[in-house]
């Protein structure tokens, strides 16, 4: 019962995250869905890892952008 609920919630959150990808904060839905699904399916861990790496790269780019903008002033 709990396993089925976890899978259903994981799929729902992942789909919401993908559908609303243009909205800020929707990546959190995708991450939450992947976390729930990775508990049951080892292949989902690879997707979770890729999503985490993409978020890390985008955060680094954003940090560099704001640092360069601050130094130009």
N, C-alpha and C positions, 0 to 999 in steps of 0.2 A: 504493500500500500504506500509506504513512505517512498519507496524507490520510484514508483509510478508518478507520485506527486512531484518529486524532485526533477524527474525527466520532463514532465509537462511544464513546470515552472521554468526550467532551463530553456526549453524550446521557445516558450512564450516571451521570455525576456530577451533572448537572442534575436528573435524576429522583430520585436519592438525596437531593439537597438539598430538593426539593419534598416528597417523601414524609415525610422526617424533619424537617419544618419546626418541629415543636414542641420539638425537642432543641436545646440550646445548641451552637453551633458548626456546625450544619448549613448555615448560610448560606455557609460557606466552600466546601462542596461545590458549591452552586449557582453561586457566583462562579467557581470553577475550571471548571465545565462551560461556563458562558457565555464565559469567556475562550477556551477551546479551540474552541468553536463560532464565536466571532466571528472567528477566523482564517480560516475558510472561508466564512462567510455574513455579509455586511455587515448584514443585518437584525438579527442577534443582537447587534450592537454597541449597538443601541437598547435592547435588554433589559438588557444589561450596564450601560449608562449609567443606566437607571432603577433598577437594583438598587444601584448605587453611591450614587445620590442618596438612596435610602431609608435606606441604612446611615448616610450622613452626617447625615440628619435625626434618626435615632434616637440616634446618638451625641451630638448636640447636646442633645437632650432629656434624655438620661441625665446629661450633664455639668451641665445646669442643675438637675436634681433633686438631685444630690449636693452641688452648691454651696449650694443653698437649705437643704438638710438640715444642712450643716456650719455655716452662718451662724445657724441657729436655736438652736444649742446655746449 
